Amino acid sequence: MPKESWQLTQRNDVIGRLYLSGVDQPWFMCTFEPTQGWETVRGLFEEQSKAMKSGDPERIGLSMAAIHSLDLRLLPMEGEGEVIPLMIHIEEGEAKFRA
């Protein structure tokens, strides 16, 4: 049985691909493979990582809101069923999301 995998999209642009590697409820843990579209959003995810490491709740909230405003979607690479991530974090080839 193939692992679940998704294309991370913003509007009609593919930002990257996520391959499920595990589940730690409520998080889905994935490996992340960027595509050319990644460069358009990379800075927001880098800021989110810095905010998380800072521990500053206000900075974390602002970075999460900026990513949420991107209106990202996860489209399965096989089958149907769009997923709208409530939260998503991508750093160093790893991604995790809550749906």
N, C-alpha and C positions, 0 to 999 in steps of 0.2 A: 504494500500500500504506500503510495507516494506521500511525502510530508506535505502538510498544508503550506501554501505559498500565495503571496499576494503581490500585486503591483501597487505601490504607493503613488497616488495621483493627486494633482491639484488641477482642477478643471479638466482639461484634456491632455495635460502634460504628465508624463511618467517621471517621477522623481527617483524611484528606486524600486528594488524588489526585496521582500521580506520572506524568509524561509523559517518556518516554525522549528524551534529547537527544544522547546519545553514550555511548561505552564507552571506558574507560581501564582495561583489565584490571589488577586484578580488579574494578574499580569500575564500576557502572552509574550514569551521570550523568543527572539528571532535573531538570525544573522541578517545583516543588511548589505545589499549590493547596490551601490549608487549607480545612477544613469546620468546622462548629460544634464537632465533637469535638476539634479541635486544642487548644482552650483547656485541656483536661484534662491534656495532656502537654507543653504548650509550655515550661513552666518547666524540665523535665528536659533538653530539647533546648537551651535557652538556657544552662543550666549546662554542658552538654557543649561548646558553642562556647567558653565562657569557659575551660574546662579545657584545651581544645586550644590556645588562644592563650597560656595560661600556661606550657605546656611541662612542667608537673609530672606525671610519669608516674603517681603515685599518684592524683592528682585525675582524670586522664584515665581511668584504669582504673575508678574508682568511678562516674564519670558514664556510662561505657559499660555497666557492669554494671546500673546503674539502668534504662537504656533497654532493655537486653536482657531484664530482668525483666518488661517490659510485655507480653511474648509477642505481638509485632506480627506481622502477616501482610500480604502483598501479594496481592490478588486481582485477576486480570486483568479489565479492563473489557470485553474481548471474548475469548471462548474460555474455556478451562479451564487449570488448573495453578497452584495456590497456590504462592507463593514465601515461604519463611521467611528473612528477612534475618539473616545472621550479624552484620553491622554495618550501622548506618544513621546518617546524619548529615544534619540538616536545618538550614539557616540562610539567612535572607533570600531566600526564594523558590526556593532551590536545594536539591536532595536528592541524596545519593549513597548507594548501598548495595552490599554484597557478599552474595552468596548461596551 
